[in-house]
Amino acid sequence: MADIIELIYADHDWLRRQFFRLDDAASPGELAAIWEVLSARLDTHAEAEETVFYPVLLKHGGREHPGNPEGDPEDETEDAITDHNAIRDAVRRSRRHQPGSDEWFEAVLAARKENGSHLDEEEREAMPDFIKSASLQLRHELGMQWLRFYAEHQAGTGISTDDVDADDYIERHS
C-alpha cells in the first residue's frame, strides 16, 4: 500500500538527513551540491503537501483527541502554509548568496530551523489527526497521487517557489 502518511514521513526523514549532510560538507562546492538538491526538495515537498495532503485534511481531518484537543484542520493547514512560506523565503534568500558565505549559512540555518519546527508540528498534529479520520483506501489513493506528483516534478521541475496565501488556500480547498 502506498500510504500517504508513510510517504510524508519518509520525505521528512530524507529532508532531515540532507541537512545533516550539510554538516559534513568540507567545501563550498560540496555545500552547493547538497543544497541544490535539498533546496529543490524543500520546495517540492511543500507544494506536494499543498497539492495532495492538505486539501484532503481540510475535508477529512481534525478530529479532537487527547494529543490535539483543538483538532482544527483549518488551523493545522494555516500553520503548515505559514511554515512552508517561511521555508521558501529562507531558500530564496540562500539562492542569492554564494554557498559557504555568512549570508548563505544564515539563510540555510533559517530554512533548517523552520523546516525542523514544521516537521515536528506536522508529525505531532496534522498527521495523527489524519490517521484517525482517513480510511486506509483514502490514504492509499493519496499515496499514489503523491508518487505521481514527485514523478511529474523530478528535481523540482515545474515547482513554484512563490509564497501561498493561507486564507485564500483554505477558502479554495474547504
C-alpha positions in Angstrom: 0.0 0.0 0.0 1.3 3.5 -0.9 0.2 5.2 2.4 0.4 9.0 2.2 1.4 9.1 5.9 4.3 6.7 5.4 5.4 8.7 2.2 5.3 12.0 4.0 7.3 10.5 7.0 9.9 9.1 4.6 10.2 12.5 2.9 10.6 14.2 6.3 13.4 11.7 7.2 15.1 12.4 3.9 15.0 16.2 4.5 16.4 15.8 8.0 19.3 13.6 6.7 20.2 16.0 4.0 20.5 18.8 6.5 22.9 16.5 8.4 24.9 16.0 5.1 25.5 19.8 5.0 27.3 19.4 8.4 29.7 17.0 6.7 30.5 19.2 3.7 34.1 20.4 3.6 34.0 23.0 0.7 31.7 25.5 -0.9 31.4 23.0 -3.8 30.1 20.3 -1.5 27.7 22.7 0.2 26.4 23.7 -3.2 25.9 20.2 -4.4 24.0 19.1 -1.3 22.0 22.3 -1.0 20.9 22.4 -4.7 19.2 19.0 -4.3 17.9 19.7 -0.7 16.5 23.2 -1.5 14.7 21.9 -4.6 13.2 19.1 -2.5 12.1 21.5 0.2 10.2 23.5 -2.4 8.8 20.3 -3.9 7.8 18.8 -0.6 5.8 22.0 0.3 4.0 22.0 -3.0 3.3 18.3 -2.8 1.7 18.7 0.7 -0.3 21.6 -0.5 -1.4 19.8 -3.6 -2.1 16.3 -2.2 -2.3 16.2 1.6 -3.7 19.5 2.9 -6.8 19.8 0.6 -8.0 16.4 1.9 -7.0 17.2 5.5 -9.3 20.2 5.3 -12.2 17.8 4.4 -11.4 14.7 6.4 -9.0 15.7 9.2 -9.1 17.4 12.5 -10.8 15.1 14.9 -10.3 16.2 18.5 -8.3 13.8 20.6 -6.1 14.0 23.8 -2.9 14.8 21.8 -4.6 17.6 20.0 -7.7 18.9 21.8 -8.4 21.5 19.1 -8.3 19.1 16.2 -8.9 22.0 13.8 -7.9 21.2 10.2 -8.0 24.9 9.2 -5.6 25.9 11.9 -3.3 23.0 11.0 -3.4 23.9 7.3 -2.8 27.6 8.0 0.2 26.7 10.3 1.6 24.4 7.6 1.3 27.0 4.8 2.8 29.7 7.0 5.7 27.3 7.8 6.1 26.5 4.1 6.3 30.2 3.2 9.0 30.8 5.9 11.0 27.8 4.4 10.5 29.1 0.9 11.7 32.6 2.0 14.8 31.2 3.5 15.5 29.1 0.4 15.1 32.1 -1.8 17.5 34.1 0.4 20.1 31.3 0.2 20.0 31.3 -3.6 21.1 35.0 -3.7 24.4 34.1 -1.9 27.5 32.0 -2.6 27.4 28.7 -0.8 29.7 28.9 2.3 29.3 32.7 2.7 28.0 34.0 6.0 24.8 35.2 4.4 24.2 31.8 2.8 24.8 30.0 6.1 22.3 32.4 7.8 19.6 31.6 5.2 20.3 27.9 5.3 20.1 27.9 9.1 16.8 29.7 8.9 15.5 27.1 6.5 16.8 24.3 8.7 15.1 25.7 11.8 11.8 26.5 10.1 11.8 23.0 8.5 12.6 21.2 11.7 9.8 23.0 13.6 7.4 22.4 10.8 8.1 18.7 10.5 7.8 18.2 14.3 4.5 20.1 14.4 3.1 18.3 11.4 4.0 14.9 12.8 2.5 15.8 16.2 -0.8 17.3 14.9 -1.8 17.1 11.3 -0.7 13.6 10.5 -2.1 11.9 13.6 -5.4 13.7 13.1 -5.5 12.4 9.5 -4.6 8.9 10.6 -7.6 8.9 13.0 -10.0 10.2 10.4 -9.0 8.8 7.0 -9.6 5.3 5.7 -6.8 3.1 4.5 -8.2 3.3 1.0 -8.1 7.1 1.0 -4.5 7.1 2.4 -3.5 4.7 -0.4 -5.2 6.9 -3.1 -3.4 9.9 -1.7 -0.1 8.0 -1.6 -0.5 7.2 -5.3 -1.2 10.9 -6.0 2.0 11.8 -4.0 4.1 9.4 -6.0 2.7 10.7 -9.3 3.4 14.3 -8.1 7.0 13.5 -7.4 7.3 11.7 -10.8 6.0 14.8 -12.6 8.2 17.2 -10.7 11.6 15.5 -10.5 14.4 17.7 -9.2 11.8 20.5 -8.6 10.8 20.8 -12.3 7.7 23.0 -12.5 7.5 23.8 -8.8 6.5 27.3 -7.7 8.8 29.0 -5.2 6.2 31.7 -4.5 4.5 32.1 -1.2 1.0 30.9 -0.8 -1.8 33.0 0.8 -3.1 30.7 3.6 -6.5 32.3 3.8 -7.1 32.1 0.1 -5.8 28.5 0.0 -8.2 27.4 2.8 -11.1 29.1 1.2 -10.3 27.4 -2.2 -9.9 24.0 -0.6 -12.6 23.9 2.1 
